[in-house]
């Protein structure tokens, strides 16, 4: 599976690749808001990126590509759903006045359902605890220990609450590697 889309140099989505790949990806990741790919065109990429740290890192990468500091960036990331663990590779390449985003599946495996990775929005439930999930590796920050990130299995095995509001962030390891990704 491969999902491709183009943005202008300011990160406004110009086009989405093959509709069947896009729609299948949205359905498999329980993202009904992305099923109509035509609604994405003309919107800022940052509208679809959760969490201030992830948005900031994306802005940095867009700036580097726009100004020519880099022509291409490529990095692995996790794209997990509650019952599937996926490793993907994002490659962003400047193509004239556009940026091409190419997300390719590297591997996937089924696993026991991990409720903390569920996509039921609880943002309006202020009575629930807030848990931060890394937008790149999908590890969960241990609420009891700052800067201690656990994979979903370890978080749940250690008694982590799964009825939570989710905030997206970046663990220190992913932030460092994302901003120092291979450049061409």
Buried (B, 14 or more C-beta within 10 A) or exposed (E): EEBBBBBEBEBBBBEBBEEEBBBBBBEBBEEEEBEEBEEBEEEEBBEEBEBEBBBBBBBEBBEBBBEEEBEBBBBBBBBBBBEBBBBBBBBBBBEEEBBBBBBBBEEBEEBEBBBBBBEEEBEEEEEBEEBBBBBBBBBBBBBEEEEEBBBBBEBBEEEBEBEBBBBBBBBEEBBEBBBEBEEE
